[in-house]
Every structure is written in structure tokens, then in C-alpha cells.
């Protein structure tokens, strides 16, 4: 289930963190957004990729 977390910044403004669960059940971030609606869209977009089987872990492409 995708969801949104409201975050207050030090300057008093509000940002919204989009969250979803990956295929292993871990909570992932779909980024921070200026509006709740944009965050909901991003979270649902990632959730649909997980359900469709087309989601890929971006961290697997990093070189250490």
C-alpha cells in the first residue's frame, strides 16, 4: 500500500514524502514532492510497477 508522509522543513514549509513497499516488503521512497497530490501520484506509480512486475531496484546499478 502506497502512502504519503508530511514533513516539515526547518524554514516552516511542508514537503510530502511518497512511500511504497518493494517486492521484498521493504519500505521505499518515491521522493519528496511539493504537494500531497504529486506525492500520491509518485507513490502509486511505483506501486503499480511493483504489482506489474516491471519494478527494478535502482540501487543495484550503483558501483561501490
C-alpha positions as CSV (number, residue, x, y, z in Angstrom):
1,X,0.0,0.0,0.0
2,X,1.4,3.3,-1.0
3,X,1.2,6.2,1.4
4,X,2.4,9.8,2.0
5,X,4.2,11.3,5.0
6,X,4.0,15.0,5.6
7,X,7.4,16.5,6.5
8,X,8.0,20.0,8.0
9,X,11.2,21.7,6.9
10,X,13.3,24.0,9.1
11,X,12.1,27.0,7.2
12,X,8.5,26.2,8.0
13,X,7.4,24.9,4.6
14,X,5.9,21.5,4.1
15,X,7.1,18.7,1.8
16,X,5.5,15.3,1.2
17,X,7.4,12.0,1.1
18,X,5.9,9.3,-1.1
19,X,6.4,5.8,0.2
20,X,5.6,2.3,-1.1
21,X,6.7,-1.3,-0.5
22,X,9.0,-3.2,-2.8
23,X,8.6,-6.8,-3.7
24,X,10.6,-8.0,-0.7
25,X,8.3,-5.9,1.6
26,X,10.8,-3.2,2.4
27,X,9.5,0.4,2.6
28,X,10.9,2.5,-0.2
29,X,10.8,6.2,-1.0
30,X,9.4,7.6,-4.3
31,X,10.9,11.0,-3.5
32,X,9.8,14.2,-1.8
33,X,7.2,16.4,-3.5
34,X,5.8,19.9,-3.0
35,X,2.1,18.8,-2.9
36,X,0.3,15.8,-1.4
37,X,-1.3,15.0,-4.7
38,X,2.1,14.8,-6.5
39,X,3.5,12.6,-3.8
40,X,0.4,10.3,-4.0
41,X,0.8,10.0,-7.8
42,X,4.5,9.1,-7.5
43,X,3.9,6.5,-4.8
44,X,1.0,4.9,-6.8
45,X,3.1,4.9,-9.9
46,X,5.9,2.9,-8.2
47,X,3.3,0.6,-6.5
48,X,1.8,-0.2,-10.0
49,X,5.3,-1.1,-11.3
50,X,5.8,-3.5,-8.3
51,X,2.4,-5.1,-9.0
52,X,3.0,-5.4,-12.7
53,X,6.4,-6.9,-12.1
54,X,8.3,-4.2,-14.0
55,X,9.8,-2.6,-10.9
56,X,13.7,-2.6,-10.8
57,X,15.8,-1.7,-7.8
58,X,17.8,1.4,-8.8
59,X,20.4,0.7,-6.1
60,X,21.5,-2.5,-7.8
61,X,23.1,-0.3,-10.6
62,X,25.4,1.6,-8.2
63,X,29.1,0.9,-8.3
64,X,30.9,0.7,-5.0
